[in-house]
Amino acid sequence: MARNTNFSKPKDVKGTLLQMGSYLGRHKITMALITCLVAVSAGANILGTYLLKPVINTYIIPGDIPGLIRMVILMGLLYLTGAAACLLYNQLMVHIAQKVVGEIRADLFAHTQRLPLTYFDTHTHGELMSRFTNDVDTVTEALNSSFTMMIQSFINVTGTIAMLLILDWRLSMIVFVFLGGMMVFVKYNSSRSRRYFIEQQKYLGSINGYVEEMVAGQKVEKVFNHEPQDFAEFCRRNEAYRVASTKAHTYASMTVPAVVSLGYVNYAISACVGGLFALSGLTDLGTVASYLVYVRQSTMPINQFTQQINFLLAALSGAERIFEMMNQEPEIDEGQVTLCNAEEKDGELKEAPDYTGAFAWKVPATVKTSDSGEVGEKDRLIPLRGDVRFNHVVFGYTPKKKVLNDISLYAKPGQKIAFVGSTGAGKTTIINLINRFYEISGGSITYDGIDVRDIKKDDLRRSLSLVIQDTHLFTGTIADNIRYGRLDASIGDVKAAANVANADSFIRRLPDGYDTMLHSDGSNLSQGQRQLLAIARAAISRPPVLILDEATSSIDTRTEKLIEKGMDALMEGRTVFVIAHRLSTVRNSKAIMVLEQGQIIERGSHEELLEQKGRYYKLYTGQFELD
């Protein structure tokens, strides 16, 4: 039975076909060969059936046995040629399909990595993952089988109809009536089944989401004795899915039996009328025999063709979603300033070919810097110190709502700057703007006197290291996860970074130590241990600017005190931005910024802010709590 799909039709068939054609066009010679082989296979089947007429009229009725043997051998060679062509084009199509889909998947992944964070903010992970799984799988299956089957079905249908008209146009009128009835029935039945398949998929998604939610929330469900209510809700969703699924498969399962039954009736009537024509001398026996075989062959290609059209539209719909993502504008990067290794030679800063522990910004002559205020005469090197300044910065995730309003601050090289404030005050947003995850609406941000918009994003981010509250660990060993901060780091560097983060002791207690495999975002570790590995990953990258966004939120107070010395060593000589709810972690900061509703309402050292007895004082003394 042909497939039924639950996908909606593509919105832009022409545009999707053009993009899909661009991938197939890379293999146009092979695709042309496949098309020729499909035509040979279908043509051999059609011509072989037609040869029944001369076989019966010229050899069987007159009793010409040697001639009959020659014709049988000829028909055998013809069908063998068709079978060989079929085998060859199927093998070629599978090879091309996997190659094309591999290219699409690689291009999609590469483009995904270039998309701005705003795209991921507005699309769920499941929605994006479905592009790589469901949509790509649908395109793969369509290329593997439907493409060639569509060509073969089209040739079979047109060839069969042409041969029916050539053999006897009067008998063909009967066939056309039945074929028209089949197509009307198939179209009606397909539209009904597609409607219920869409409903089925909707309810299936509802069930999957509900089950996932319930499994994740088992503790809460048991604590509040909510099992009966949750089971009742599951039964309601399950019943809706059952009803839609029953109707969908009822209509879908009717298509083939109904078409086959109509085909049998068509064959019986054609046989009776053809027999009467032969007895009346209106046609010969060979024509009737050949004609009836074509009648039997006419049903299946039409059924296949109709079903394959539906499936190809579903595949095009999946391809459209893939190309829609690939057509999204990538992250804009107009920066020209790059980061390079540097060394001092003859009292002058020079670019070094290898790692020296010192870095410099390589500034083209066309780029202005704040120290000169004008372009230079030649490319120049500016030492990377970690001087970060916000000048009247305005930003909003959407044009209608500002998150930061006229923010001005500076962090001199080696200073530790802390941000405190309620949730939504704009603390993390400031960190995101330093990394250029988002573009500011007004003002400017400079890094060592260079506007960050003039620095290439990859080079800008190489000069920074970030530890966030939501730690993400990758599948691999603990050593690999720490080395993610600097891929060329030796195992000695890995262990030194783990020592700085105070992670070495718990790593050594693990059965395989640094070779312990992590899966599912480090689910075999505690949240605090995962956070320590994230800190070690930041330490190994040796960045001049370090950003800690609630970096110790998942670490208990005792462990936090243990790593303070290591963190101080990590932060020594580096510009550090810290976001923390625990005010004890920011007391030694050079400056503390208190934010509220996107504005800095207080700034100063720990002692200065306590003397002001404002918001920070109330937070520190417990008179006011952070939301």
N, C-alpha and C positions, 0 to 999 in steps of 0.2 A: 504494500500500500504506500502511496506517495505521502510525503510529509505534510503535516499541517503546522502552521507557524502561528505564534502569538505576537508577532511584531507588527507595528503599524507600517503603512506604506511610506516610502521616502518622500520628503517634501520637494527635493530638487533632484529628480532622476537624471536629467541631462548633465548637470554639474558633477554629480557623483560618478556617472559613467565616464566622463572626461578624465577625472582624476584616477579612476580605476584603470582606464585605458592607458594612462601614462605609465603605470607600473607594468601592465601587460606588454606595452610597447617596447619595453626594454628587452623583451624576448620575442620580438615579432617574427623572426624566422621560424622558431620552434612553434609558435602559435599558428602560423600559416601551415606548417607541416601537419599539425594536429587537425586543423580544419579540413585539409585534403584527405587525411586518413579517415576522418569521420564520414566524409562524403563518399569515399570508396566503400566503407563498411555498409552504409545505408544503401548506396547504389547497387552493391552486390546483392543485397537482400531483395530489392525491388526487381532487378533484372532477372534474378533467379526464379522468382515467382512467375514472371512473364514467360519464361522459357517452357513452362508447363503447357502452354498453348501449342507450340510446334511439336513438343514431345508427343502429345496425345494425337494431334491431327496428322502429323507427318510420319510418325514412327510406330506408335502403339496400334492405331486403327488399321493401317496397312500391313502391320506385322513385320516391320523392318527391324529385326533384332540387332544386327551390327550397328545400324544407325542409332538405335535406342541406347546401346552401350556407349557409343561415342558421346551422345548428348548427356547421359548420366555422368560420365567422367567430366565433361565440360561444366555441368552444374556443380559437381563436387569441387572442382578447382575454383569455381566462382565463389562458392560459399566459404571455402578454405581461405581464399584471399580476403574476404570480408571479415572472417574470424581473426586472421593475422593482423589486419589493419586495426580491428577493435582492441586486440591485446596491446598493440604498440601505442595507440593513441592514449589508452588508459594509463600506461606506464609513464608516457611523456607528460600527461596532464597532472598526474600526482607529483611528479618532479617539479614542474613549473609552478604548480599551486603552492607547494611548500616553500619554494624559493621566493615567490611573490609575497606570500604572507610573512615570511621571515623579514623581507625588506620593509614591508609596511610596519611590522611590529618594532623593528629597529628604529625606523624614522619616527614612529610615534613616541617611543621612549626617549629618543634624543631630543625631540621637540618638547616633551613634557618637562625635561630638565631645564629648558630655557624659558618656561612660562613664569610670569610674575606670581608672587604669593597671593595677590588679589584674586587670581583665578582659582587657587585652591581654597581660598576663604569662602568662595561662593559655590563650590561644588563638593559634595560629600565624597569620602574616600571610596565608598562602595560604588558610586556612580562612575568615578574615574577608573576603578579597577575593572568594571564591566566592559570598558572599551578594550582592555587587553585580554579579556577572557571570553565573555559571551559573544561580543561583536566580532572579534577576530575569528573565533571558532565558526561562526555562521558564514563568514566570508570564505574560510578554508573549505568548509563542506560544499559550498556552492561551486567553488572553483574545481574541487576534486571530481564532482560528479555532474552537477547541474549544467555547467557550461557545455560540456560535450553532449549531454543528453538533450539539451535544448536544440542544438544544431541537428542531431540525429533525428529527433522527433519532428522537427520542422521539415527536414528532407523527406522523411518517411510519409508525413501527412501530405505534403505537396506532390511527392512522387506517386503515392498511392492514388490520390484523387485524379491525377493526370492519367494514370494507367487505367483507372475505372472508366474515364471518359473515352479513352482510346479504344478500349475493348468493347464497350456498349454504353452509349450515352443514355439510352432509354432506361436500362436497369439502374443507372447511376442516380436517377431521380429518387428511387426508393431509398438508396443509401444516404443521399443528401438530406432527406426528410428526417431520418433517424439521427444522423450526425448533428443536425440543427437542434433536435430535441435533447440530445446528450449535452451539448454545449450550454444550452439554456439551463438544464438541470444542474450541471456542474457549477456554473456561475452562481446560481441561487444558493446551492448547498454550501459552496465555499464561503460566500459572504456571511451566511448564518453561522457556520462553524468558526470562522475567524473572529466574529463578534464575541462568541462565548469563550474562545481561547484567550482573548484579551482579558476578559473578566476572570478567567481561571488564573492567569498569571498575576493579576492584581491581588486576588485573594491568597495566592501562594506566597507572594511577597509579604502580605500582611501576617500570615502564619509564621513564616521564617523570622520576621522581625520580632514577633511576639515571643516565640520560643527562645530566641537569642536573649531577649530582655529578661525573660523568666529564669533562664539558666544562670545568667550573670547575677541576678538578684535573689538567688536561693536563700541567702541568710536573712535578708529582709522579709522575704515571703514567709519563712518559717517562724521568725520572731513574732510577726503580727498575725499568724494563723490565717493567712489569706489564701490557702490552697483551694478551698471550695469555690471561691469567687473567681480565682484565676482559671480553674478547670472549666467553669461555666463559660467564661469568655473564650477560652480556647475552643470549646465545643461549638460555640456560635460561629466563630471564624471558620472552623473546620467544615461545618455544615454548608456555609456559603460557598466554600471551595468545592465541596462535593457536588452541589447542585450545578454550578457552572461547569465543572469538569464533565459531569454526566451529559449535559446538553451538548457540550463541545464535541465529545467523542461520539455521541449519538449521530449528529449530523455528519461528522467526518467519516464514520464507519459506513454510512449509507452510500457514499460516492461510488466506490469501486463495484459493489454488488449491483447497484442500479445500472451503471454503465455497462457492466458485463451482461446483465439481463437484457437490456435494450440491444446489445450487440448480437445476442443469440436470436432474438426475435427478428432483427434485421437480416441475419444470416438465413434464418428459416424462410422468411418471405422471399428474399433474393434467390434462394435455391429453388423454391417452388416456381417462381415466375421465370427464372432462367431455364428450368427444365421444360416449361411450357414453350418458351421461345425456341429451344433446341428441337422439340418434337414438331413444332410448326415450321421449322426450317428458317426461322428468323435469325438464328445464330448457330454456331457449331459447338460441339462438345468440348473441344479444347479451350475455347473462349470462356465457356461457362465454368469449367474447372479452375482456370486461372483467375477468373473474375471472383469466384467464391473465396479463394485464398486471400485475395486483396480485401474482400469484405471483412474477413476475420482479422486481417492485419490493421484495418483502419481504426478499430476501436481503441487499442492500447496507446498508440502514439498521441491521439487527441487527449486521452486521459492524462498521460504523462506530461504532455505539453502544457495543459492547463494547470496541473499541480506544480510543475516546475516554474511557471511564471509567478505563482504565488510565493514559492520559496525564494526565487531570485529577487523578487521585490523585498522580501524580508532581509536577504543578504545585502541588498543595496541600502536598506534602511540602517543596517549595522555599519556598513561602509560609510554611510553619510555621517553617522555619529563619530566614527573614527576620524574622518577628514575634517569634520567640524572642529574637533579638538586640535588637529594638526594645522588648521587654518587660523587658529587664535594667534594674535600678535605676540611674539616673544618678548621677553624682558628687554627693554630699551637700554642700551649701553653705548653712550657716545664718548666715553672716557678715553683719554689719550695717555695719561700718566700711568706708568707701570712701576712695579716693585722689583728691585734687583739686589743681589748680594753686593756688599760694599766693603772697601778696605781703605785704610789711610796709606798713601804713598807719597813720599817727598812733601809732606804737609798738605796734601790735596786729596780729597775724596775721589776714589776711583771705583769703577764697576769691577767686581770680582767674578771669575767664572764659577767658583765653588762656594759652598757655605762658609762664612767667616764669623757668624754670630752677629754681624752688623748688617743693616739694610738701609737702602736709600730709595727715594722716589726719583725716577728718571723722568724729568719734565721736558717735553718738547718746547722748542722756542716759541711756538704759537700760544702757549698756555700761560695765563697770568697767575701770579701768586700774590698773596697779601703783603709779603715783605717788600716786593718791588712795585706792585700795582700796575705793572705793564709787562708786555712780552719781552723775552730776552732776545739776544742776537744769535744764540745757539742753544742746543740742548744742554741741560744742566742737571746736576745731582743735588738733591736736598736730603740730608740725613733724616731717617725715620726716628722721630723722638716720641710721638704719641701725644702731641698737642691738639686737643679736640675742642672746638668752640662752636656754640650755637648762637647765631645772630638773628634775633627777632623771628624765630621760626614759627610758622603757622602750618598746621596740618589737620586734615580730616580724612577718614576712611571713605566718606561720601562727601560730595560737594556741599550738602545741606547742613552737615553737622561737623563742627570743629572739635577735635580732640585736644590739640595743643594750640594755645593762643598767645603769640608774642613771647616765646620762650627764648631767653638769653642766658647762657652759662658758659663756663670754660673749665677745662681740666688741663692743667699744665703737666708736662712730662713727669711721671713718677707719682702723681697725686692720686688719692683714692677719693672718689666722689660717690656719695650715697643718695639714693632717692627713697623717700618714704611717703606714704599717703594711702588713701582709701582705694579700694578696687575701682578701676575705671578712671583714676585720676590722671593717667597718661604716662606712668613710669615705664612700662614695657614698650610703649610706643616710642619713647625717646631712644631706647636701645635699638629698636627696629630701624629707626631712621639713620642711626650711625652706620649700620650695616647696609643701608640703602635697600632694605627689603621693600620699602615704599618710598615714593617721591614726595618731597615737601611741596606745600602749596604756596608758601611765601618765605622770605628770608633766605638764609644760607647756613650751611654747615661746612666748616673748614677743618682740615686734618693736616697739621704741620704747615699751615698757611695756604693749603691747596683746597679749592672747593671740591667736595667729595664727588660732585657730578662730573669733574674733569678726570677722576681716577677710574681706571677700568675696574669693574665690579669684582672680578676674580682676584685682582691684585689687592683691592681694598679689603676684601674678606680674608685674604691670606695674612694680612697684618693684624687681624683680630682673632680672639678666641672667645667662645661663648659657652657658658654653662647655664642651662635653663632648668626650671623646675620639672618639666615633663621630660625626663631622661629617655633617650632612645638608644638602645643597643642593637647591634646587628648580629645576624647569625654568623657565628665564627668563634674563635677562642677569645679568652680574656685578653691575651696579648694583642690579638688582631684588633680588638675594639679600642684598646688604648692607643695602638699604633695608627688608628684612623686619623688622629690629630697630626701625624707626620709619618707618611708611608715609608720613608727611608730610615726610620729610627731602628736602632739595634735593640736586642733584647736587654742590654744594659741600660739603654735610655728608657725602655719600658718600665723596668724595675725601679729606676730612679724616680720616674714620674709617679709610680704607684706609692713610693715612699713619701713623696711630697704630699700626696693626697691621703696618706695614712691608710692606704688600701692594701699594702703589701702583706700585712699580718693576716688578714682574712683570706687573701688569695692563696697564701702558702698552706692554709689549713684545708683548702679544697683538695679532693682526691687527686686531681691532675694539675693542681697549681695554675700556672699561667696558661697551660694548654687545655684548661677546662672549657668545654664547648658550651656556648650560650644559644638558647633557642627562644622563640616567642618573646622577643624584647627582654631577655634575661629573666624569665619567669622563675628560674631556679635560684635566684638571688633575692634578698630582701630589697625593699625600696631604698633603704639607706646605702646598701652595698652598691646598688646600681648608680646612685648619685656619686659615690666615691670614685667609681670608674669614670664617670663623666668628668669629674674634676681632674683625674689623672690624664684623661684625653686632652683636656685643655692645657695641662702643665707641659705635656710632651711637645706641643706645637711651638712653645717658646715665643709667644706673641708679644709685641710691645704694648698692646692694648688688650686688657682682659675685661670681659663683661660677665658678671655673676647675677643672674636673674633668679632670685630665691634659691641659690645654689645649695644651701644647707637646710632647706625646709624639711627634707625627709630624713635628716640625721638627728639623732637624739642629742640632748644637751651635752652629755659626757663626751660623745664622739666629736661633737662640734668643737669642744675645747681642745681635744687632742689634736685636731687638724689645724687649729688656729696658727700654730707656729709654722707648720708646713705651708699654709696659705700665705702667711706673711713672707716666707721665703719666695714663694711663687710670685707674689705681687711686688717684691722689691725691685725698684727701678722701672716699674711698669705703670702706665696709666690704667686705673681700675675704676669701673663703674659698677656699683653694687645696688641691687634692689633687695630689700629684706623687710619682712614683717617683724622679725625679732630685732628689736632696737639694740640689743647687746652686741650684735654683729657689726654695727655701723658706728659705734662710739669712737673708734680711732680713725675715722675718716677725716680727710683734710677739710671737706665741706659736705654738709648734709642739706639736701634740697627737699623741702616739704611741699608736695604738690596737692592741689585740690582743683577739680574741674578744669584740668588742662592748663593751670597757671601755677607758677612758683609763688607760694604765699609766705614762705620763710626760707632763709638760707643762712648758713653759718656753721661753725664747729659745734660739737656736742655741748661744750660748756657755754658757748655763746647763746645757743638756742634755749638752754635751760634758764639762763639769765633773763631771756625775753619773756618767759612764762606764757608762751603762746600755744599753738596747736601741738608742737613737738613736746613741750613740757607736760602737757596734759596726757599725751600718749605715753610718755616715759614714766610718769607717776601713776598711770592707771586711771586717770580721771576721764580718759576718752579712749575708745577702742577702735582699731582699724576694722572696717567692714570686710 
